[in-house]
Amino acid sequence: MQPERIGRYEILELLGRGGQAAVYRAYDPTMQREVAIKVLTTTAAVDEKARQRFEREAHTIAALEHPNIVPVYDFGAYDDGLYIVMRLMKGGTLADRLAHGPLNPAEALEVVRPIAAALDAAHKRGIVHRDIKPGNILFDEYGAAYLSDFGIARLGDATASLTGSLILGTPHYMSPEQIQGNVPLDGRSDVYALGALLFQMLTGHVPYEGDTPAQALVKHLQEPIPRLADYRPALPEAYQAIIDRAMAKDREARYPTAGALAADLEAAVTDRPLASAPTLAMAPPAAGRRAGKRLPWWAWAAAGLAVLALVGAGWALWGRRTSPPPTPTLAASPTALVKTSLPVAAATTAVPTPSPPPTPTPTVATSPTSPPTPTFTPAASPTPALGGKVLGGTDLLAVLSGGDLWFVSLDGHAQRITTDGGDKHGLEWLSPDRLLYLNGKCVFTLTTADPTPQPLVCFRNTDSLDAFRISPDGKRVAIVLDNKLYIADYDLKALSNYRDPDLLPQMPGFCARFVADTIHEVRWSADGSRLAARVTVPIGGGRAGDQIEILNPVCGQGIYRQHTFPGNRFPMRTYNQVPRITAFDWDGDKQFVFTLYWRNLSFGDMYLYSRGTYTGERIQPIQTSDCCYAAPAWSPDGTYLSFFFQDINDPKGKIFLYHIPAGTIGAGVNYKPLPLDAPIFPSPRTYLEIAPRPAP
């Protein structure tokens, strides 16, 4: 029966239950926040020595203050069990992600880097985790990885012992010395487990499988280190070298720290040499693999004793061999992708051959000390294009087509605002009556009442101004120059004095920069704490491809990757041929929409991705044709989707503009395009953007 209260905490719901613990979502009335409470249902609570050890170790765990360790808020006794109060993590577990398939190397790095930092911090305090597994790696609502359950398995088991010491862990990830229990463990045992976890992230399989826990444990002791190529032959050999060193049987041959493993993984992802050649300690082929041969008695004995300890600790559920044992999650229920189910569109039998991507041309701008004077055609009265019906929190679409800006109302009335062409991009509404855009190396704004472009700032000593996005609260700005990201206070006076990539870091109020990847465009989260960026990164096999990264800027320290997609999370029928994302948009919370390249500069398949469930799918709102879409954009309230559509079977390549309710996609609705009253598309091959205005 679910308790109504544990200590001062009001129990809201059961999140999960295992053989050893139950996890509840609860409310802390003192701090006025939701928390997760893990109740260890064991007789240890009535044992005074166990209680003292629990309190002593809980104090140690609570003292582990690190950005990537799930914080412990409180602990105590409750009825027949003990409990620990932790931060409520709403992004699920790594086990949830791996249920959808393996990760690409860049995605794996996003998990390994913060977890390695957390482990190193713990190891410096003399604390060994001993239970690294997907279920103990949690994500917050922004996708940042955290390490959980430091020592909790041991705290919850006062009786299971082997020769006076506890041998606990999860069989798929236990180091040889942890299984044998003959030496004190140090941080290198966690390094081994992290290597095993990396193998699973890259392949979707645990390193050693077995029908029973004992079989898996013996393989850790005897069998050669598994080969990534058995599952993903295209992965460069550098990744195998990392696995070989991390999972060396002899701990002296392993990475000395988890951070050293993460550094080598980052080198492999960025196509740089590994820090040092691994010293391999590989066991000979297991005798048990040879017909008619038996494993040595000591291997079975060690494994058997370890299994007995595991069973005594409550490991009654072995689970599927290719996935971790079920673990109570601290995550709340995932948010649905959209209001209704969006079925994955079936790929057609014959996929057309993509037209070659356009060759990029350098951006040429006038002198930054003398901003270009754009020409424009002011309307006699802009009022007819404004106002009208409101759908999804917008009543007007700002549209870029052929280098010029248009205002389009939802009844189809289109009004041309500029006639100078140029390299306009980066549309952003600063308010219902003020629009920002980029042209060359300069930032401009105009108003709906007076559409005369006014320069804000021009940058110098840079080849390109790729993005300029102001945070929702107006306090910060994200600037991308030469495909590198800079974040600073939004202070135009200061920016005008530091408008150079080399000078920006010296600007008062400068926050951080990110130069690791090639960045094309960015979006802020609704609360201004995160950024999403469309980037080009190595994707293996000597190729580069586009991804979307969620970034966490920490002023004074740096900008950290928290999550990357699409990777191989879901099928994308054209990505292998042309791994390019032409446009994306973020509702600021959990929903993303993006398009891949297929034809005519920016048209291709359109996909939805949910950061709440880490799932995505191709969508086809226009059911009369298999392709193609461009420049999708969320409405201000996230309920409507605007996009361009071009029928792949139309030899003339006519372009249509749509604004539709996202919750009805996939429900068989026959959507109608906006009835434009002006020819706003100069050709079928033109750069396009949409920015829905927040309705006044």
N, C-alpha and C positions, 0 to 999 in steps of 0.2 A: 504494500500500500504506500502511495506517495505521501511523504510527510508534508504538512502545511508550513512548517517552519523548522529551520535548523539554526540554532542560536538566534541571532537577531535577523537572520535572512529569511525573507518570504519566498517560498518555493513557487515558481511559476509553471514549470513543466519539466518532464524528464527528457533529457537530450539523448541519453544512451545508457546501456547497461552491459557490463561484461561479467566474467566470472569472479572478478575481484572487486569491482567498483561500480557505482552508479554516478552519472554526471547529471546535474540539474542546472537549469537556468533559473536564477534567483534574483531578487531585488534587495539591495542594501539600503534600508531607509535612512541610515545615518549619513552615508555618502551620496545618496540619491542617484544610484547607478545600478545597472544590471551587471551581474557577475556570474561566473560558473563555479559550482561547488561540486567537488569530487569527494564522494563518501566512500571510504574504504571499509567494506563490510567484512571485518575480520575480528577474531577474538583478541587481537593484539591490544585493543582498546582497554581491556580489563587487566592487562599485564602492566604493572607499574614500571618495570624496566623498559618494556616496549614503549610505554607512554613517554618516558624520559628520552629514549632514543629518538622517538618521533618528534618531540619538541625540539631537541637539539639539532636534528638534521633539517627540520622545517625552518628553523632560524637561519641555518646556513643557506638553504635554498632561497629564502626570502631576501637574503643579503646579496644574491646574485643580480645586481642591477646592470642590465645590458639591454640595448635596444632590441635585440632579437631573442631574448629569453622571455617567455610568458611570465609576467610578474605574479608573484604570490602575495595576496593581500592579508590573509588571516588563516588561522588553523585552530583546531580544538577537538574536543570529544563530543560525540553525539550518540546517545543510546548505546548500542552495541558496536559502534564503529567510530572511526576517526574521520575528520574531514579537512580538506584544504580548499580555500577560496582563492580563485584566480580570475584574471581578466577574461571576459567573455570574448572569444574569437569567432567572428561571424563569417569568415571566408572558407570554412571547411578545412580538410586535411589534405596532405599530399596523397594519401591513399585514395581520396575522392578523385583527385586529378588523374592518378595513374589508372583508375578504373576506365578512363577514356582512352588509354593508350600511352605509349612512351612519349618522352619529351625530346625536343631537339637539344643539341648541346648548349645553345645560348639560354634556353629555358632552364636546363639543369643547373647552369652556372648561377642563375638568379636564386636558386634554392641553396646551392652549396655555399656560395659566398657568405650570406648572413649566418647560416647555421655553423659554418666553420669558425666565424668570428665569435659566436656564442660559445662554442666548445672551447676555443682557446682561452676565453675569459674564465670559464669554469675550471679548466685544467690548471690555470695559474693559481687558483684558489685550492688546488688539491682535490677537486671534485671530478669524478669520472661518471659520465651519464649512464653507460652500460646498457641502454635500451634504445639506441637509435633505430627508428623504423618509420615508415610513412605515416602511421597513425599518431606519432608524437611530433610531427612537424605540422604546425597549424598556420593558417593565413588569416590576416585581418581583412576588413572589408575592402581594403585597397590592394590586396594581393601580396602584402609583405609577409615573408616567412618568419616564423618564430619557433623556437625549440621549447618543448613542453616536457613535463613529468620528470624532472631531475630527481632521481632517487625515490620516486613515489612507489615503484614496485617493491623496492626493498623496505620502505617504511611500512608498507601494508603487509609484510610477511615477517612475522616474528618467530616462526617455527621452522620453516623450510630451511635446512642447512645441510652442508656437506663438509665434513671434517672441520666443523667449527666456523665455517665462513659461508656466506650466502652466494649461490651461483644462480643468478637470475638474468633474463634477457629473452630475446626472441630468436628462435633457432635460425631463421634465415639470415641473421646479421651478426651473430656472435663470433668473436675472434677466437682463434685456437686456444689462447691462454685463458680466455673466459670460460670456455668449455671444459678445459682440463682442471681449472681451479687450483693450480699448483704454484702460482706466483701472484703477488699483489698486482692488481691492475693499475695501469696508468693511462694517460691520454691516448696512447697509441692503440689501445683497444677500441676507443671511439673512432679513431682514424680508419681502422679496418672496417668498422660498421658503416662509416660514411662512404668508403669505397664500395662496399656491397650495395649501399643505397644508390650510389651513382650508377652502378651497373644496371640496377633495376630501372632507374629513370631513363637511361639511354636505350634499353632494350625492351622494357615491359615485362621482364622476367627476373626472378630472384636468381642470384648466382648459382646456388645449389638447391635443387629440388629433391624431394623425397616423399615417399608414401607415408612416412612417419617422422616425427621430430628427430628420432635417433638417427635415421638415415641421413637427414640433412646435416646434423651435427657431425657425423663421421666424415662426410664429404668436406666440410670445412677443415677438418684435421688432415685429410689425406689426399684429396683429389687436386689436380692442377688448377691453377687459377683459370676461370672460364674465359672464353674468347667472345668479345663483342661481335666479331665477324660472323659468328654462328647465327646471329640474329640481324645484324645490320652491317653487311659487308662493305658498304660505301663509306663508313666512318674512317677517318684518317687513323693511322697507326698510333699517333700521339695519344689518343684516348685510351688505347689498350695499354700503353706504357704507364699511364696514370693509374689505371686499375691494377696493373701488375705491382706497382710500388705500394699502393694503398692497402692491397690485400695480401701482401707478403706474409707467408706463414711465420717467419721469424720477425718479431716486432722491431728488432734492430735494423732491419732493412726497409722499414716503412718510412713514410714521411714523418719527420719529427713532430710536426704540428698539423692540425687541420687546416690552418691558414696556408701552409706550404702546398697542400693538396689543391686548395682553391686557387692559389696563384698559378699553378701549372695548368689547371683547367681553363683559367682565363687566357693563358698563353695559347692553349690549343684552340680555343674558340676564335681568337683574333689572329690565328695563323702565325704565331710567333714561336720561337724555339722554347722548349721546356726549360725551367730554371736549371735542372740538373738531370743527368741520365739516371734512371731508376736502378737501384741495386736489387736484383730479383732474388727472391728466396722461394723458388717454386718446388713443391713436392713432386716426387716422381709420380708417374701414372698410378692411380689407385689400384691396389691388388684386387679389390672387389670388382673391378671392371673386367678382369680377365676371367675367362670361363673356368670354372672349377676351382678358383682360388677364394680364400676367405680373408676378410679383414683381420688385422692383428687383434688379439684379445684386449690389448690396452685401449685401442680406439673405441671398441664397443663398450668397454667398462667405463671409460670417461664419459662417453656419450650417454650411456645408460644412467649413470649417476646424475648427470646434468638434467636428463629428462625427468628423473624422479623429482629433482628439485623444482623443475618447471611445473610439473603436475601439482606438487605440493603448494606451489604459489598460485595455482588456479588456472593453469594453461590447459583447460579441458577442450578448448576449441582449436583445432588445427587449421581449419579453413581450407580454401583453395590453395593449391601449391604455387600458383603464379600470382597470388595477391597476399598482402599481409593479413594476419589474424584480425578479426573484427575488433575495433577499438572504439570506446565511447568518444564521440566527437564533441567538442566544445562549440561547434558552429551551430548557428540558428538555421532554420529551414532556408534553402536557397531561394533566391528571388527568381520568378519565372522570366523567361526571355522576353516575351511579350504577353499581352493579355490572353491571347488564345494560342493554341499550339500551332507552330509554323512547320509544316511538313517539309522535309528535304526534297527539293525538286530532283526528279530522276534525271540522270544524264542521258542525253540523246545518243542514239546509236552512232551517229557520225558527228564528231565534234569538228567544227571548221578550223582551218589552219589560221593561226593568228597573223595579222599583218605585222610587219616589223615595227618595233617601237621607234618613235622619232629620235633623231640624233640631237642631244642637247646642244644648245647654242649659248655662248656666254652672254650674260646680261650686261648691257652697256648703258650707263646712266650719265647724265650731265654732271658737272662738278658739284660735289656736295655743298660747297660754299655758296653755290647759286642754284637753289632747287629748281627743277624744271617747272615751267609754267604750263600746266595742262590747259587744253582747250575744252570747252564744254558747250552744250546747247541747253541753256536754261529754258524750262517750259514756261509758257505764259502764265500758267497756274498749275502748280504741282498737285493741287488738291484732288483732281479726278483720279489719280493713281493711288491715292492714299485712303485709308479708312475702309469702310465696307465690312463684310462679314469676317468673323474671327473664328478660325479653326486651329485647334492645338495651341492656343495662346499667341497666334500671329495673324496679322491682317495684311501683310505685305512681304514680298520676297525681293531681296536685293539679288540681282542676277548679273554675273559676269559672262559675257559672250563676245568672242572676237576682240578682246582687249578693251571693251567698253562696258560701262555700267548701265543697267536698266533697273527701274522699279516696276514690279509686276504685282498687281492686286489679285486677290483670289478669284475675282470674277473675270480675269483674263486681260484687264486693261494694262498695257505696257507703255512705259514712258522712258525714253532714252535720256540718260543724265550726262554722259560724256561722249565725245566724238574723237578723242585724240588717240585711241588705240593704246599701244604700249604694253608693258609687262605687268599689268594689274593682277593682283591676287591677294589672298589673305583678308577677305571680307570679314568684318566683325562689327556688330552693332554695340556701341558704347552706351546707348540709351535709345528709347523709341524714336528720337528725332536726330540722332547723330551716328554716322557710319564711318568706320575706319577702313582703309585699304592701303596696299603697298603698290608702289610703281617704281621700278628700278631699285635704287638704294634709299629711297625716301618713303616716309610714312605720311599719308594724307588723311584728312577728315573732311566730311561735308555734312550738311544738315538737310533735312527734307524740306525745310522752308526756304533755304538758299543753297542750292546744290553747286556752289562754287568751291572747288577743292582748295583746302588750306593746308600747307605743309606743317607737320608737327616737328619732325626731325629727319635729317639725312645723315647717313653713315659714310665714313671714308676709310680708305686703305683696306677695302674688302672687295671681293669679286661679286658677292651676292648678298642681298638681304632676303632671306628665305621665309622668315616668320617674325611677327611682332604681335604678341597676344597679351592683353592686360587681364589680370586676375579678376574674378567676379566682384571682389570687394574694392577694386581699383587701387590696391596698395602695391602690387608688384607687376612686373612685366617680364615676359619670357621672350628673348630675342635670339633669333638664329641667324648667324653671320657665317658665311662660308661653310654652311652645314654643321656648325658648332653652336651649342646652346649656352646662353648666358641668362642668368636671372638676377634682377636687381630691383630696388625700390622704383616705383613708377614716379620719377621726379624729372620732368622735362627739362628743367633748368640744369640739373646735374648731367642728364643725358647729353645735352647740347655741348657740354665741355668734355665728355668722355665717349664720343661717338666713334670709337676706333676699337677693333677687337683686342688690341694690346693694352688699351687704356681702360676698358670697361672694368677689369678686375680691381683697378685702383679707385673706382668711383665710390664716394660715400654711399652707403646703403647697398653695396654690391653683396649678393647672396652667395652664388655658387655658379660653376660652369661645368659643362659636360662635353668632353671632346672625344669620347671613346668611339662613338658611332657617327655615321653620316646621317644627319637629321634634316628632314624636308619640311615638316609642318608639325605644329603642336596644338593641344587643347588643354585647358585647365579643368580640373574637377570642380564640381559645384561649390565645394567649400574652400577651394583655393589651396589645398594642401598637396595636391598631386598634379602631375602633368602626364598626358598621353602624347606620344610622338610617333610619327611615321618615319622609319629609319631604314637604311640599307646596311646589311651586315653580312659577314660570311655565313653561308648556309651549308657548307660542306662540299666536297668534290671540286674544290677550286672555284666555286661559284659564289656570287653575291645575290642576295634577294632582299625583298622588303618585308619588314615585320612592323608590328605596332608594340611599343614598349610603354609600360606605365612606370613613371619615374617619381622618386621621392626626393625632393630637394631639402637638404639640411644645411641651413645657412652657416657659413664658416667651416663646413666640413666637406661637402660635395653633393653630388646628385647620384642617387643609387637606383639601379634597376630593381623593380619589384615583380614585374610580370611581363611576359612576352607572348604574343600570339600573332598569327594563327599557328605557326609551326606545323606539326602533324597532328593537331588535336582533332581535326575533322577533315573529311575529304574535300579537296578543291580541284575541280577537274582540269583547270588550265594552269595551275601554279607551277607545276613541274616544268612545263614548256617555257613559260614566261613568269618568273617569280617576282612580279611587280604589282604593288598596290598603288592605284592611281589617286585615290581619295579616301578619306575616312571622316567620321564624325562621332562624337561622344556625347551622350546625354548628361555627362557630368557625374553619373553614379555608376550604373552597372551595364548599360546597354551601348554597344558599339555597332556601327554599320560601316561597311567598306566595300570598295569595288576593286576588282582585279583588271589588269590590262588585257584586252583582246583585239581591239581595232580602233581606228580613227582617233588616235591620240589619248582618249581617256575612257572609252567604253569597254565594258566587260561584264562578267558575272557579279552579282551583288550578294553580300553575306551579312548575316546578323551574328553577333557574338555577345554572350552574356558573361560578365566577370563574376556574377553571382554563382553560376553553375559551371563555368569554364567549358561551355559548349557553344558550338556555332553551327550554322547551316546556310546553304544557299537558298535564296528566296527568289521567287518569280511572280511579283505582283501582276505583271502584264502576261496573261496566260495565252495570248494569241501568238507568242513568239518565244523562242528559247533564249534569246539574248537581244539587246545588251543595255546596260545601265551606266550612268555616270554621275559624279558629284552629289552623292546622297547627303542629306542634312536633316537633323532632328528639329522639330518645332521647339519653341521655348519650354513647353511643358512636357516634352518627350513623348507625346501621344500621337503625333503626326509625322510623316516622313515625306520629304520633298526629294525629287530626283529627276534626272533627264533620262529619256528612253529613246533608243534608236533600234528599229527592227533590223536584225541581222540579214533578213531576207529582202530588205528594201534596197534595190540598186541605187536609189537616189539618196539614201541615208538621211531621211527626214527626221528631225529631232522634235520630241514632245516633252513638255514640262508637266509633272504630276505633283500633287499634294494630297496624300491619302492617309486615312487613319491606320496606324501601324497595327493596332489590335485586330484588324480584320484581314491581315495578310494571310493567305492560305485558306481562307474561308470561301473561296469561289466567287468573290465579289468582282464585278466587271467595272473597273475604275475608268473614269473619263479624264483625259488631259485637260489642263486649263485652256479655255478657248482664247488663245492669244489674238489680240487685234492688231499686232504689228509683227513684221518679219525680223525677229531678234537674233536669228541664227544665220550668220553670213555664209557658212559652209558646213558640210557634215563633219568636217575635221577641224574643230575649234576648241580652244581652252574654255572650260565651263566651271562656274562656281555658283552656289546658292547660299544665301544667309537669310533665314526667316527673321523678320523683325519682331521683337517682343511688343505685343499690342499695347498702345497707350492706356 
